[in-house]
Amino acid sequence: MNRKADWSLFHTRLHQKLRQDNLLPKQANILIAVSGGQDSLCLSKLLLDLQPKWQWNIAIAHCDHNWSTDAGIADHVEKIATKWLVSFYLKQASNLKETEAAARKWRYQALIEIADTHNFNYIVTGHTKSDRAETFLYNLIRGAGADGLSSLSWQRNLTDNIVLVRPILDFTRSETLEFCQQFELPIWVDAVNSNLKYARNRIRQDLIPYLQDNFNPQVENALVQTVKLLRADTQYLEAQATNLSATIIHSDYRQLNRLKLQPIPLALQRRIIRQFLPQVIAKQPNFAQIEAVRNLINAPNKTRTSTLAKGIAAEVSGEWIVFKGMRDEG
Ligand SMILES: Nc1ncnc2c1ncn2[C@@H]1O[C@H](COP(=O)(O)OP(=O)(O)OP(=O)(O)O)[C@@H](O)[C@H]1O
């Protein structure tokens, strides 16, 4: 690959974004997750062209689900990496369930394993503004709260040592396509992406174009603007909830103080309960579980709910909501 390639407007935009937010520091060890599609190819070329300026150590990783629809992709990505003189790492799944959620979970595990083994501190993906808008709609339809709606951030920690970064989160999918065409990048057209059995694909191919045609041609930008507004609000509320939790959660982590919960706003009550419940039920609580506990805040003494999880109950005892049946209860 011609590493001295001229920068386009896309290169300059990304360079400025990275400089402004320090997303990928100079000399960082970066593993690019490449699916073979237009977004991750666009991302790879951009980062490789910017590499001399930033002195990064870059490699490419591909995760092969080993589904029949994936045949040929891994070879295709490997050939591109070889042509670009970039190290290539491959993980292959065996008997992976054919669902989006299972695939995503496995991919992140696989990428972390590669990064751990070869000392990469940064895993980067080609998520775009279009993904952000689609994720927003997907979560909205499923009834997510503000936190779920504002997911897909610029970066988040995957482990203590590995950060996930999404450097092209403000490029739209039409821009990544334009970039790939301009630089003649060999995009792999994944059959799975056009399978309307998957909700995400229906959102991408049916719902967003419908909204663009009938409501707002800039709907992706509008949705992402909402994501940004919600994100700032949720970060503030979450921090407030964490501060208040310290006085509401008993030091034995089995009781919540009702008297202190009563006067605070509903939004914070729900957040405090949501932050607390994973310690009781060992997983993220759903809306019904949070509400079951919240209903105890003003309930008569001895009121009890057993709907939290098998064998786990919460009961009002004076000023406390007491949780019973937890595994390591002494
Ligand atoms: N098979 C793969 N191998 C390596 N990287 C991949 C693979 N599939 C996806 N990725 C990475 O993830 C990015 C997003 O891909 P895609 O939108 O298909 O996944 P997703 O499941 O919606 O993502 P997310 O994990 O956040 O929900 C791609 O741009 C690429 O960087």
The ligand as a Gaussian input file, in Angstrom:
#p B3LYP/6-31G(d) Opt

LIG

0 1
 N      -16.162000     -10.841000      11.701000
 C      -15.559000      -9.736000      12.162000
 N      -14.227000      -9.740000      12.378000
 C      -13.605000      -8.637000      12.851000
 N      -14.242000      -7.502000      13.140000
 C      -15.560000      -7.428000      12.948000
 C      -16.292000      -8.540000      12.432000
 N      -17.593000      -8.180000      12.337000
 C      -17.664000      -6.905000      12.761000
 N      -16.453000      -6.441000      13.127000
 C      -16.116000      -5.096000      13.641000
 O      -17.267000      -4.532000      14.260000
 C      -17.672000      -3.366000      13.549000
 C      -19.179000      -3.291000      13.553000
 O      -19.685000      -4.342000      12.785000
 P      -21.205000      -4.703000      12.786000
 O      -22.004000      -3.455000      12.778000
 O      -21.415000      -5.736000      11.757000
 O      -21.276000      -5.402000      14.149000
 P      -22.289000      -5.224000      15.316000
 O      -22.490000      -6.584000      15.833000
 O      -23.471000      -4.428000      14.919000
 O      -21.374000      -4.365000      16.287000
 P      -21.537000      -4.231000      17.829000
 O      -20.529000      -5.154000      18.254000
 O      -21.103000      -3.049000      18.518000
 O      -22.947000      -4.232000      18.020000
 C      -17.039000      -3.498000      12.184000
 O      -16.833000      -2.238000      11.572000
 C      -15.734000      -4.176000      12.502000
 O      -14.776000      -3.242000      12.987000

